[in-house]
Amino acid sequence: VQANSPCAGRLSPGDAVVGINNYNARELTHAQAQNLIRQSGNNLQLTVLRNQGSGLDRIESLKPKGPVKFSPWRQQ
């Protein structure tokens, strides 16, 4: 989670994303998850398992403060 990003203050290190826009993240490949996030535009729903065991929380409609930039990662 980067400072001043749409998720800042809402996601923390150790949190696990278990759902992306009503899809079970455990059943998605990394590429499929990336595509769902990219295709979400400014409305993204994540289901997050908190690291501290507080259960499942929904974080809905995260809206970026500016343009969202993606850096493609390629396995070498």
PDB file of N, CA, C and O in Angstrom, chain B, residues numbered from 101:
ATOM      1  N   VAL B 101       0.854  -1.175   0.000  1.00  0.00           N
ATOM      2  CA  VAL B 101       0.000   0.000   0.000  1.00  0.00           C
ATOM      3  C   VAL B 101       0.891   1.226   0.000  1.00  0.00           C
ATOM      4  O   VAL B 101       1.722   1.397   0.892  1.00  0.00           O
ATOM      5  N   GLN B 102       0.722   2.073  -0.992  1.00  0.00           N
ATOM      6  CA  GLN B 102       1.539   3.274  -1.107  1.00  0.00           C
ATOM      7  C   GLN B 102       0.826   4.469  -0.480  1.00  0.00           C
ATOM      8  O   GLN B 102      -0.397   4.587  -0.552  1.00  0.00           O
ATOM      9  N   ALA B 103       1.619   5.360   0.141  1.00  0.00           N
ATOM     10  CA  ALA B 103       1.056   6.580   0.719  1.00  0.00           C
ATOM     11  C   ALA B 103       0.353   7.373  -0.377  1.00  0.00           C
ATOM     12  O   ALA B 103       0.818   7.419  -1.517  1.00  0.00           O
ATOM     13  N   ASN B 104      -0.757   7.990  -0.029  1.00  0.00           N
ATOM     14  CA  ASN B 104      -1.564   8.808  -0.949  1.00  0.00           C
ATOM     15  C   ASN B 104      -2.186   8.020  -2.093  1.00  0.00           C
ATOM     16  O   ASN B 104      -2.661   8.618  -3.059  1.00  0.00           O
ATOM     17  N   SER B 105      -2.194   6.694  -2.010  1.00  0.00           N
ATOM     18  CA  SER B 105      -2.864   5.882  -3.025  1.00  0.00           C
ATOM     19  C   SER B 105      -4.334   5.734  -2.625  1.00  0.00           C
ATOM     20  O   SER B 105      -4.699   6.067  -1.498  1.00  0.00           O
ATOM     21  N   PRO B 106      -5.188   5.235  -3.537  1.00  0.00           N
ATOM     22  CA  PRO B 106      -6.601   5.070  -3.191  1.00  0.00           C
ATOM     23  C   PRO B 106      -6.820   4.175  -1.976  1.00  0.00           C
ATOM     24  O   PRO B 106      -7.825   4.317  -1.279  1.00  0.00           O
ATOM     25  N   CYS B 107      -5.898   3.261  -1.718  1.00  0.00           N
ATOM     26  CA  CYS B 107      -6.066   2.316  -0.616  1.00  0.00           C
ATOM     27  C   CYS B 107      -5.403   2.783   0.675  1.00  0.00           C
ATOM     28  O   CYS B 107      -5.574   2.152   1.718  1.00  0.00           O
ATOM     29  N   ALA B 108      -4.662   3.860   0.622  1.00  0.00           N
ATOM     30  CA  ALA B 108      -3.938   4.323   1.807  1.00  0.00           C
ATOM     31  C   ALA B 108      -4.905   4.521   2.969  1.00  0.00           C
ATOM     32  O   ALA B 108      -5.946   5.164   2.830  1.00  0.00           O
ATOM     33  N   GLY B 109      -4.547   3.964   4.098  1.00  0.00           N
ATOM     34  CA  GLY B 109      -5.390   4.095   5.275  1.00  0.00           C
ATOM     35  C   GLY B 109      -6.488   3.061   5.364  1.00  0.00           C
ATOM     36  O   GLY B 109      -7.173   2.975   6.384  1.00  0.00           O
ATOM     37  N   ARG B 110      -6.670   2.284   4.331  1.00  0.00           N
ATOM     38  CA  ARG B 110      -7.745   1.297   4.345  1.00  0.00           C
ATOM     39  C   ARG B 110      -7.209  -0.118   4.226  1.00  0.00           C
ATOM     40  O   ARG B 110      -7.778  -1.043   4.805  1.00  0.00           O
ATOM     41  N   LEU B 111      -6.137  -0.302   3.494  1.00  0.00           N
ATOM     42  CA  LEU B 111      -5.468  -1.593   3.418  1.00  0.00           C
ATOM     43  C   LEU B 111      -4.149  -1.477   4.162  1.00  0.00           C
ATOM     44  O   LEU B 111      -3.521  -0.418   4.180  1.00  0.00           O
ATOM     45  N   SER B 112      -3.739  -2.576   4.772  1.00  0.00           N
ATOM     46  CA  SER B 112      -2.501  -2.577   5.544  1.00  0.00           C
ATOM     47  C   SER B 112      -1.633  -3.743   5.115  1.00  0.00           C
ATOM     48  O   SER B 112      -2.135  -4.728   4.574  1.00  0.00           O
ATOM     49  N   PRO B 113      -0.327  -3.639   5.355  1.00  0.00           N
ATOM     50  CA  PRO B 113       0.536  -4.789   5.079  1.00  0.00           C
ATOM     51  C   PRO B 113       0.012  -6.009   5.831  1.00  0.00           C
ATOM     52  O   PRO B 113      -0.361  -5.915   7.001  1.00  0.00           O
ATOM     53  N   GLY B 114      -0.011  -7.139   5.159  1.00  0.00           N
ATOM     54  CA  GLY B 114      -0.509  -8.370   5.761  1.00  0.00           C
ATOM     55  C   GLY B 114      -1.968  -8.652   5.460  1.00  0.00           C
ATOM     56  O   GLY B 114      -2.423  -9.778   5.660  1.00  0.00           O
ATOM     57  N   ASP B 115      -2.724  -7.656   4.980  1.00  0.00           N
ATOM     58  CA  ASP B 115      -4.108  -7.897   4.579  1.00  0.00           C
ATOM     59  C   ASP B 115      -4.112  -8.782   3.334  1.00  0.00           C
ATOM     60  O   ASP B 115      -3.235  -8.664   2.478  1.00  0.00           O
ATOM     61  N   ALA B 116      -5.092  -9.659   3.241  1.00  0.00           N
ATOM     62  CA  ALA B 116      -5.207 -10.548   2.085  1.00  0.00           C
ATOM     63  C   ALA B 116      -6.482 -10.209   1.321  1.00  0.00           C
ATOM     64  O   ALA B 116      -7.571 -10.191   1.895  1.00  0.00           O
ATOM     65  N   VAL B 117      -6.342  -9.943   0.031  1.00  0.00           N
ATOM     66  CA  VAL B 117      -7.503  -9.703  -0.823  1.00  0.00           C
ATOM     67  C   VAL B 117      -8.069 -11.067  -1.197  1.00  0.00           C
ATOM     68  O   VAL B 117      -7.415 -11.849  -1.887  1.00  0.00           O
ATOM     69  N   VAL B 118      -9.290 -11.352  -0.739  1.00  0.00           N
ATOM     70  CA  VAL B 118      -9.907 -12.650  -1.009  1.00  0.00           C
ATOM     71  C   VAL B 118     -11.055 -12.546  -2.012  1.00  0.00           C
ATOM     72  O   VAL B 118     -11.599 -13.563  -2.442  1.00  0.00           O
ATOM     73  N   GLY B 119     -11.424 -11.316  -2.386  1.00  0.00           N
ATOM     74  CA  GLY B 119     -12.466 -11.121  -3.382  1.00  0.00           C
ATOM     75  C   GLY B 119     -12.223  -9.858  -4.175  1.00  0.00           C
ATOM     76  O   GLY B 119     -11.801  -8.840  -3.626  1.00  0.00           O
ATOM     77  N   ILE B 120     -12.492  -9.925  -5.475  1.00  0.00           N
ATOM     78  CA  ILE B 120     -12.370  -8.770  -6.360  1.00  0.00           C
ATOM     79  C   ILE B 120     -13.660  -8.686  -7.164  1.00  0.00           C
ATOM     80  O   ILE B 120     -13.952  -9.564  -7.976  1.00  0.00           O
ATOM     81  N   ASN B 121     -14.431  -7.624  -6.934  1.00  0.00           N
ATOM     82  CA  ASN B 121     -15.697  -7.424  -7.653  1.00  0.00           C
ATOM     83  C   ASN B 121     -16.556  -8.687  -7.673  1.00  0.00           C
ATOM     84  O   ASN B 121     -17.000  -9.121  -8.735  1.00  0.00           O
ATOM     85  N   ASN B 122     -16.786  -9.264  -6.522  1.00  0.00           N
ATOM     86  CA  ASN B 122     -17.622 -10.454  -6.330  1.00  0.00           C
ATOM     87  C   ASN B 122     -17.055 -11.735  -6.932  1.00  0.00           C
ATOM     88  O   ASN B 122     -17.778 -12.723  -7.056  1.00  0.00           O
ATOM     89  N   TYR B 123     -15.774 -11.742  -7.310  1.00  0.00           N
ATOM     90  CA  TYR B 123     -15.092 -12.961  -7.732  1.00  0.00           C
ATOM     91  C   TYR B 123     -14.207 -13.434  -6.589  1.00  0.00           C
ATOM     92  O   TYR B 123     -13.573 -12.624  -5.913  1.00  0.00           O
ATOM     93  N   ASN B 124     -14.162 -14.741  -6.373  1.00  0.00           N
ATOM     94  CA  ASN B 124     -13.295 -15.312  -5.353  1.00  0.00           C
ATOM     95  C   ASN B 124     -11.850 -15.218  -5.831  1.00  0.00           C
ATOM     96  O   ASN B 124     -11.474 -15.873  -6.802  1.00  0.00           O
ATOM     97  N   ALA B 125     -11.044 -14.414  -5.160  1.00  0.00           N
ATOM     98  CA  ALA B 125      -9.659 -14.196  -5.576  1.00  0.00           C
ATOM     99  C   ALA B 125      -8.835 -15.477  -5.511  1.00  0.00           C
ATOM    100  O   ALA B 125      -7.844 -15.611  -6.229  1.00  0.00           O
ATOM    101  N   ARG B 126      -9.227 -16.406  -4.671  1.00  0.00           N
ATOM    102  CA  ARG B 126      -8.481 -17.666  -4.557  1.00  0.00           C
ATOM    103  C   ARG B 126      -8.630 -18.530  -5.807  1.00  0.00           C
ATOM    104  O   ARG B 126      -7.821 -19.428  -6.044  1.00  0.00           O
ATOM    105  N   GLU B 127      -9.657 -18.260  -6.600  1.00  0.00           N
ATOM    106  CA  GLU B 127      -9.889 -19.034  -7.819  1.00  0.00           C
ATOM    107  C   GLU B 127      -9.365 -18.330  -9.068  1.00  0.00           C
ATOM    108  O   GLU B 127      -9.529 -18.838 -10.177  1.00  0.00           O
ATOM    109  N   LEU B 128      -8.737 -17.167  -8.901  1.00  0.00           N
ATOM    110  CA  LEU B 128      -8.229 -16.393 -10.034  1.00  0.00           C
ATOM    111  C   LEU B 128      -6.723 -16.553 -10.163  1.00  0.00           C
ATOM    112  O   LEU B 128      -6.011 -16.679  -9.168  1.00  0.00           O
ATOM    113  N   THR B 129      -6.251 -16.547 -11.398  1.00  0.00           N
ATOM    114  CA  THR B 129      -4.806 -16.464 -11.597  1.00  0.00           C
ATOM    115  C   THR B 129      -4.395 -15.017 -11.323  1.00  0.00           C
ATOM    116  O   THR B 129      -5.240 -14.125 -11.240  1.00  0.00           O
ATOM    117  N   HIS B 130      -3.100 -14.801 -11.184  1.00  0.00           N
ATOM    118  CA  HIS B 130      -2.599 -13.446 -10.953  1.00  0.00           C
ATOM    119  C   HIS B 130      -3.015 -12.530 -12.107  1.00  0.00           C
ATOM    120  O   HIS B 130      -3.445 -11.398 -11.885  1.00  0.00           O
ATOM    121  N   ALA B 131      -2.884 -13.026 -13.334  1.00  0.00           N
ATOM    122  CA  ALA B 131      -3.237 -12.233 -14.516  1.00  0.00           C
ATOM    123  C   ALA B 131      -4.732 -11.907 -14.531  1.00  0.00           C
ATOM    124  O   ALA B 131      -5.112 -10.789 -14.876  1.00  0.00           O
ATOM    125  N   GLN B 132      -5.579 -12.865 -14.164  1.00  0.00           N
ATOM    126  CA  GLN B 132      -7.019 -12.615 -14.129  1.00  0.00           C
ATOM    127  C   GLN B 132      -7.360 -11.548 -13.087  1.00  0.00           C
ATOM    128  O   GLN B 132      -8.189 -10.672 -13.335  1.00  0.00           O
ATOM    129  N   ALA B 133      -6.719 -11.626 -11.927  1.00  0.00           N
ATOM    130  CA  ALA B 133      -6.953 -10.632 -10.878  1.00  0.00           C
ATOM    131  C   ALA B 133      -6.533  -9.243 -11.354  1.00  0.00           C
ATOM    132  O   ALA B 133      -7.249  -8.266 -11.138  1.00  0.00           O
ATOM    133  N   GLN B 134      -5.377  -9.160 -11.997  1.00  0.00           N
ATOM    134  CA  GLN B 134      -4.913  -7.876 -12.530  1.00  0.00           C
ATOM    135  C   GLN B 134      -5.918  -7.310 -13.529  1.00  0.00           C
ATOM    136  O   GLN B 134      -6.239  -6.122 -13.487  1.00  0.00           O
ATOM    137  N   ASN B 135      -6.407  -8.148 -14.416  1.00  0.00           N
ATOM    138  CA  ASN B 135      -7.360  -7.692 -15.433  1.00  0.00           C
ATOM    139  C   ASN B 135      -8.659  -7.192 -14.805  1.00  0.00           C
ATOM    140  O   ASN B 135      -9.207  -6.178 -15.238  1.00  0.00           O
ATOM    141  N   LEU B 136      -9.154  -7.901 -13.786  1.00  0.00           N
ATOM    142  CA  LEU B 136     -10.373  -7.445 -13.113  1.00  0.00           C
ATOM    143  C   LEU B 136     -10.165  -6.070 -12.487  1.00  0.00           C
ATOM    144  O   LEU B 136     -11.042  -5.209 -12.564  1.00  0.00           O
ATOM    145  N   ILE B 137      -9.014  -5.868 -11.873  1.00  0.00           N
ATOM    146  CA  ILE B 137      -8.718  -4.582 -11.236  1.00  0.00           C
ATOM    147  C   ILE B 137      -8.604  -3.491 -12.289  1.00  0.00           C
ATOM    148  O   ILE B 137      -9.164  -2.407 -12.126  1.00  0.00           O
ATOM    149  N   ARG B 138      -7.890  -3.770 -13.357  1.00  0.00           N
ATOM    150  CA  ARG B 138      -7.718  -2.774 -14.429  1.00  0.00           C
ATOM    151  C   ARG B 138      -9.052  -2.397 -15.068  1.00  0.00           C
ATOM    152  O   ARG B 138      -9.289  -1.230 -15.381  1.00  0.00           O
ATOM    153  N   GLN B 139      -9.923  -3.390 -15.261  1.00  0.00           N
ATOM    154  CA  GLN B 139     -11.198  -3.155 -15.934  1.00  0.00           C
ATOM    155  C   GLN B 139     -12.229  -2.481 -15.027  1.00  0.00           C
ATOM    156  O   GLN B 139     -13.292  -2.076 -15.497  1.00  0.00           O
ATOM    157  N   SER B 140     -11.927  -2.360 -13.747  1.00  0.00           N
ATOM    158  CA  SER B 140     -12.869  -1.783 -12.790  1.00  0.00           C
ATOM    159  C   SER B 140     -13.015  -0.281 -12.918  1.00  0.00           C
ATOM    160  O   SER B 140     -13.990   0.293 -12.433  1.00  0.00           O
ATOM    161  N   GLY B 141     -12.063   0.359 -13.562  1.00  0.00           N
ATOM    162  CA  GLY B 141     -12.127   1.817 -13.651  1.00  0.00           C
ATOM    163  C   GLY B 141     -12.006   2.432 -12.272  1.00  0.00           C
ATOM    164  O   GLY B 141     -11.115   2.073 -11.501  1.00  0.00           O
ATOM    165  N   ASN B 142     -12.906   3.363 -11.958  1.00  0.00           N
ATOM    166  CA  ASN B 142     -12.855   4.044 -10.666  1.00  0.00           C
ATOM    167  C   ASN B 142     -13.711   3.387  -9.600  1.00  0.00           C
ATOM    168  O   ASN B 142     -13.779   3.893  -8.480  1.00  0.00           O
ATOM    169  N   ASN B 143     -14.372   2.269  -9.913  1.00  0.00           N
ATOM    170  CA  ASN B 143     -15.186   1.554  -8.934  1.00  0.00           C
ATOM    171  C   ASN B 143     -14.651   0.145  -8.765  1.00  0.00           C
ATOM    172  O   ASN B 143     -14.753  -0.688  -9.665  1.00  0.00           O
ATOM    173  N   LEU B 144     -14.085  -0.104  -7.610  1.00  0.00           N
ATOM    174  CA  LEU B 144     -13.467  -1.391  -7.324  1.00  0.00           C
ATOM    175  C   LEU B 144     -13.960  -1.878  -5.980  1.00  0.00           C
ATOM    176  O   LEU B 144     -13.917  -1.138  -4.997  1.00  0.00           O
ATOM    177  N   GLN B 145     -14.429  -3.116  -5.924  1.00  0.00           N
ATOM    178  CA  GLN B 145     -14.858  -3.695  -4.659  1.00  0.00           C
ATOM    179  C   GLN B 145     -13.894  -4.807  -4.298  1.00  0.00           C
ATOM    180  O   GLN B 145     -13.725  -5.767  -5.051  1.00  0.00           O
ATOM    181  N   LEU B 146     -13.264  -4.674  -3.144  1.00  0.00           N
ATOM    182  CA  LEU B 146     -12.353  -5.693  -2.645  1.00  0.00           C
ATOM    183  C   LEU B 146     -12.924  -6.281  -1.366  1.00  0.00           C
ATOM    184  O   LEU B 146     -13.464  -5.554  -0.532  1.00  0.00           O
ATOM    185  N   THR B 147     -12.807  -7.584  -1.209  1.00  0.00           N
ATOM    186  CA  THR B 147     -13.109  -8.229   0.061  1.00  0.00           C
ATOM    187  C   THR B 147     -11.767  -8.592   0.668  1.00  0.00           C
ATOM    188  O   THR B 147     -10.962  -9.290   0.053  1.00  0.00           O
ATOM    189  N   VAL B 148     -11.533  -8.106   1.893  1.00  0.00           N
ATOM    190  CA  VAL B 148     -10.212  -8.181   2.503  1.00  0.00           C
ATOM    191  C   VAL B 148     -10.275  -8.963   3.804  1.00  0.00           C
ATOM    192  O   VAL B 148     -11.163  -8.746   4.629  1.00  0.00           O
ATOM    193  N   LEU B 149      -9.329  -9.874   3.980  1.00  0.00           N
ATOM    194  CA  LEU B 149      -9.160 -10.579   5.245  1.00  0.00           C
ATOM    195  C   LEU B 149      -8.074  -9.840   6.002  1.00  0.00           C
ATOM    196  O   LEU B 149      -6.918  -9.817   5.577  1.00  0.00           O
ATOM    197  N   ARG B 150      -8.440  -9.240   7.116  1.00  0.00           N
ATOM    198  CA  ARG B 150      -7.499  -8.455   7.903  1.00  0.00           C
ATOM    199  C   ARG B 150      -6.485  -9.362   8.586  1.00  0.00           C
ATOM    200  O   ARG B 150      -6.819 -10.438   9.083  1.00  0.00           O
ATOM    201  N   ASN B 151      -5.254  -8.907   8.598  1.00  0.00           N
ATOM    202  CA  ASN B 151      -4.153  -9.652   9.196  1.00  0.00           C
ATOM    203  C   ASN B 151      -4.390  -9.914  10.677  1.00  0.00           C
ATOM    204  O   ASN B 151      -3.959 -10.945  11.192  1.00  0.00           O
ATOM    205  N   GLN B 152      -5.061  -9.012  11.365  1.00  0.00           N
ATOM    206  CA  GLN B 152      -5.237  -9.148  12.805  1.00  0.00           C
ATOM    207  C   GLN B 152      -6.414 -10.034  13.179  1.00  0.00           C
ATOM    208  O   GLN B 152      -6.802 -10.086  14.346  1.00  0.00           O
ATOM    209  N   GLY B 153      -6.978 -10.720  12.219  1.00  0.00           N
ATOM    210  CA  GLY B 153      -8.033 -11.678  12.518  1.00  0.00           C
ATOM    211  C   GLY B 153      -9.371 -11.045  12.874  1.00  0.00           C
ATOM    212  O   GLY B 153     -10.178 -11.656  13.574  1.00  0.00           O
ATOM    213  N   SER B 154      -9.614  -9.832  12.402  1.00  0.00           N
ATOM    214  CA  SER B 154     -10.876  -9.173  12.737  1.00  0.00           C
ATOM    215  C   SER B 154     -12.016  -9.605  11.812  1.00  0.00           C
ATOM    216  O   SER B 154     -13.132  -9.096  11.924  1.00  0.00           O
ATOM    217  N   GLY B 155     -11.742 -10.537  10.903  1.00  0.00           N
ATOM    218  CA  GLY B 155     -12.791 -11.014  10.014  1.00  0.00           C
ATOM    219  C   GLY B 155     -12.736 -10.360   8.659  1.00  0.00           C
ATOM    220  O   GLY B 155     -11.737  -9.737   8.298  1.00  0.00           O
ATOM    221  N   LEU B 156     -13.820 -10.501   7.903  1.00  0.00           N
ATOM    222  CA  LEU B 156     -13.884  -9.940   6.557  1.00  0.00           C
ATOM    223  C   LEU B 156     -14.504  -8.555   6.593  1.00  0.00           C
ATOM    224  O   LEU B 156     -15.538  -8.331   7.222  1.00  0.00           O
ATOM    225  N   ASP B 157     -13.860  -7.647   5.915  1.00  0.00           N
ATOM    226  CA  ASP B 157     -14.381  -6.290   5.775  1.00  0.00           C
ATOM    227  C   ASP B 157     -14.506  -5.996   4.293  1.00  0.00           C
ATOM    228  O   ASP B 157     -13.703  -6.473   3.491  1.00  0.00           O
ATOM    229  N   ARG B 158     -15.494  -5.226   3.932  1.00  0.00           N
ATOM    230  CA  ARG B 158     -15.637  -4.812   2.535  1.00  0.00           C
ATOM    231  C   ARG B 158     -15.160  -3.380   2.399  1.00  0.00           C
ATOM    232  O   ARG B 158     -15.483  -2.508   3.206  1.00  0.00           O
ATOM    233  N   ILE B 159     -14.385  -3.170   1.359  1.00  0.00           N
ATOM    234  CA  ILE B 159     -13.935  -1.830   1.014  1.00  0.00           C
ATOM    235  C   ILE B 159     -14.501  -1.569  -0.367  1.00  0.00           C
ATOM    236  O   ILE B 159     -14.073  -2.190  -1.340  1.00  0.00           O
ATOM    237  N   GLU B 160     -15.453  -0.662  -0.464  1.00  0.00           N
ATOM    238  CA  GLU B 160     -16.168  -0.472  -1.719  1.00  0.00           C
ATOM    239  C   GLU B 160     -15.861   0.874  -2.353  1.00  0.00           C
ATOM    240  O   GLU B 160     -15.584   1.856  -1.663  1.00  0.00           O
ATOM    241  N   SER B 161     -15.916   0.901  -3.656  1.00  0.00           N
ATOM    242  CA  SER B 161     -15.843   2.124  -4.449  1.00  0.00           C
ATOM    243  C   SER B 161     -14.647   2.992  -4.107  1.00  0.00           C
ATOM    244  O   SER B 161     -14.789   4.173  -3.787  1.00  0.00           O
ATOM    245  N   LEU B 162     -13.482   2.401  -4.176  1.00  0.00           N
ATOM    246  CA  LEU B 162     -12.265   3.179  -3.981  1.00  0.00           C
ATOM    247  C   LEU B 162     -12.071   4.048  -5.205  1.00  0.00           C
ATOM    248  O   LEU B 162     -12.024   3.532  -6.322  1.00  0.00           O
ATOM    249  N   LYS B 163     -11.957   5.334  -5.027  1.00  0.00           N
ATOM    250  CA  LYS B 163     -11.826   6.248  -6.158  1.00  0.00           C
ATOM    251  C   LYS B 163     -10.472   6.930  -6.097  1.00  0.00           C
ATOM    252  O   LYS B 163     -10.170   7.629  -5.129  1.00  0.00           O
ATOM    253  N   PRO B 164      -9.656   6.736  -7.119  1.00  0.00           N
ATOM    254  CA  PRO B 164      -8.347   7.376  -7.129  1.00  0.00           C
ATOM    255  C   PRO B 164      -8.475   8.895  -7.132  1.00  0.00           C
ATOM    256  O   PRO B 164      -9.441   9.454  -7.650  1.00  0.00           O
ATOM    257  N   LYS B 165      -7.473   9.550  -6.538  1.00  0.00           N
ATOM    258  CA  LYS B 165      -7.438  11.011  -6.524  1.00  0.00           C
ATOM    259  C   LYS B 165      -6.911  11.556  -7.838  1.00  0.00           C
ATOM    260  O   LYS B 165      -7.059  12.747  -8.111  1.00  0.00           O
ATOM    261  N   GLY B 166      -6.312  10.730  -8.643  1.00  0.00           N
ATOM    262  CA  GLY B 166      -5.766  11.136  -9.932  1.00  0.00           C
ATOM    263  C   GLY B 166      -5.717   9.930 -10.843  1.00  0.00           C
ATOM    264  O   GLY B 166      -6.334   8.908 -10.544  1.00  0.00           O
ATOM    265  N   PRO B 167      -4.998  10.025 -11.945  1.00  0.00           N
ATOM    266  CA  PRO B 167      -4.896   8.891 -12.869  1.00  0.00           C
ATOM    267  C   PRO B 167      -4.261   7.686 -12.190  1.00  0.00           C
ATOM    268  O   PRO B 167      -3.318   7.822 -11.409  1.00  0.00           O
ATOM    269  N   VAL B 168      -4.784   6.519 -12.494  1.00  0.00           N
ATOM    270  CA  VAL B 168      -4.232   5.281 -11.959  1.00  0.00           C
ATOM    271  C   VAL B 168      -3.192   4.778 -12.942  1.00  0.00           C
ATOM    272  O   VAL B 168      -3.468   4.634 -14.133  1.00  0.00           O
ATOM    273  N   LYS B 169      -1.993   4.513 -12.436  1.00  0.00           N
ATOM    274  CA  LYS B 169      -0.911   4.042 -13.292  1.00  0.00           C
ATOM    275  C   LYS B 169      -0.591   2.598 -12.933  1.00  0.00           C
ATOM    276  O   LYS B 169      -0.492   2.251 -11.756  1.00  0.00           O
ATOM    277  N   PHE B 170      -0.433   1.770 -13.937  1.00  0.00           N
ATOM    278  CA  PHE B 170      -0.074   0.377 -13.738  1.00  0.00           C
ATOM    279  C   PHE B 170       1.300   0.139 -14.315  1.00  0.00           C
ATOM    280  O   PHE B 170       1.620   0.608 -15.408  1.00  0.00           O
ATOM    281  N   SER B 171       2.106  -0.589 -13.580  1.00  0.00           N
ATOM    282  CA  SER B 171       3.429  -0.975 -14.064  1.00  0.00           C
ATOM    283  C   SER B 171       3.410  -2.473 -14.289  1.00  0.00           C
ATOM    284  O   SER B 171       3.430  -3.238 -13.325  1.00  0.00           O
ATOM    285  N   PRO B 172       3.371  -2.911 -15.540  1.00  0.00           N
ATOM    286  CA  PRO B 172       3.331  -4.357 -15.785  1.00  0.00           C
ATOM    287  C   PRO B 172       4.584  -5.028 -15.258  1.00  0.00           C
ATOM    288  O   PRO B 172       5.700  -4.552 -15.466  1.00  0.00           O
ATOM    289  N   TRP B 173       4.381  -6.135 -14.576  1.00  0.00           N
ATOM    290  CA  TRP B 173       5.485  -6.918 -14.043  1.00  0.00           C
ATOM    291  C   TRP B 173       5.636  -8.140 -14.925  1.00  0.00           C
ATOM    292  O   TRP B 173       4.658  -8.823 -15.229  1.00  0.00           O
ATOM    293  N   ARG B 174       6.844  -8.407 -15.327  1.00  0.00           N
ATOM    294  CA  ARG B 174       7.091  -9.578 -16.177  1.00  0.00           C
ATOM    295  C   ARG B 174       8.089 -10.481 -15.492  1.00  0.00           C
ATOM    296  O   ARG B 174       9.149 -10.041 -15.047  1.00  0.00           O
ATOM    297  N   GLN B 175       7.733 -11.760 -15.414  1.00  0.00           N
ATOM    298  CA  GLN B 175       8.631 -12.729 -14.811  1.00  0.00           C
ATOM    299  C   GLN B 175       9.809 -12.960 -15.738  1.00  0.00           C
ATOM    300  O   GLN B 175       9.627 -13.162 -16.939  1.00  0.00           O
ATOM    301  N   GLN B 176      10.999 -12.931 -15.197  1.00  0.00           N
ATOM    302  CA  GLN B 176      12.219 -13.119 -15.996  1.00  0.00           C
ATOM    303  C   GLN B 176      12.604 -14.582 -16.050  1.00  0.00           C
ATOM    304  O   GLN B 176      13.603 -14.934 -16.677  1.00  0.00           O
TER     305      GLN B 176
END
